[in-house]
Each structure stands twice: as structure tokens, then as C-alpha cells.
Amino acid sequence: MLEAIAVILSLAFIGWLIWRAAKKKPITAHIAMYGLCCGASIFTIAFFMTMDITKMAKIVACIVIGIILIFVAARWQQRAKSG
């Protein structure tokens, strides 16, 4: 079941990239970083959902990891603009 979720989310992301290409929107550096974060989050969610811990702990862990990933991406983008 969890592998199916990871595959579906990966296919949705690939579909989003194809949709962007069909609209002829450029792939910039921050879009590439966004894509890497999306891919990492898909497999992080699948990994955490396979662990044998309570459901609430899984949800909290996913939220915390998401916050950390957003913070790191924002810092990288801020440094790229100022540097």
C-alpha cells in the first residue's frame, strides 16, 4: 500500500513537470530545488509510514521534517538572491 502511495505521488510529480513543459514554462533553479524537495518528501513520507510507531508520532515527524525542508529551501533561496 505504501509503495503504491510513493509511486502515485512520484507519477503526479512527473505529470506536473510534463504539464510545465507543455505550457513552455522555464525550469529555473528554484523550480529544480522545489522538485528535489518534493521527491525527497515523497520518499520520506513513505519511509516514515513504514515504521512501527504510533500514528500520531508519524504525523508529527512528517510535519517537523516538512518544516525543516521548507526552512532549508528558504535559506538557500535567500542566500542565492543576496550572494
ChimeraX attribute file (.defattr): number of C-alpha atoms within 10 A of each C-alpha:
attribute: neighborCount
match mode: 1-to-1
recipient: residues
	/A:1	8
	/A:2	14
	/A:3	12
	/A:4	10
	/A:5	14
	/A:6	19
	/A:7	15
	/A:8	13
	/A:9	17
	/A:10	16
	/A:11	12
	/A:12	12
	/A:13	16
	/A:14	14
	/A:15	12
	/A:16	13
	/A:17	16
	/A:18	12
	/A:19	12
	/A:20	13
	/A:21	12
	/A:22	9
	/A:23	9
	/A:24	9
	/A:25	10
	/A:26	9
	/A:27	11
	/A:28	9
	/A:29	11
	/A:30	14
	/A:31	12
	/A:32	11
	/A:33	14
	/A:34	14
	/A:35	16
	/A:36	12
	/A:37	16
	/A:38	16
	/A:39	16
	/A:40	13
	/A:41	18
	/A:42	18
	/A:43	18
	/A:44	16
	/A:45	20
	/A:46	18
	/A:47	14
	/A:48	17
	/A:49	16
	/A:50	12
	/A:51	10
	/A:52	8
	/A:53	10
	/A:54	9
	/A:55	12
	/A:56	9
	/A:57	11
	/A:58	18
	/A:59	14
	/A:60	11
	/A:61	15
	/A:62	17
	/A:63	13
	/A:64	12
	/A:65	15
	/A:66	16
	/A:67	12
	/A:68	12
	/A:69	16
	/A:70	14
	/A:71	12
	/A:72	13
	/A:73	16
	/A:74	13
	/A:75	12
	/A:76	13
	/A:77	15
	/A:78	11
	/A:79	10
	/A:80	11
	/A:81	8
	/A:82	6
	/A:83	6
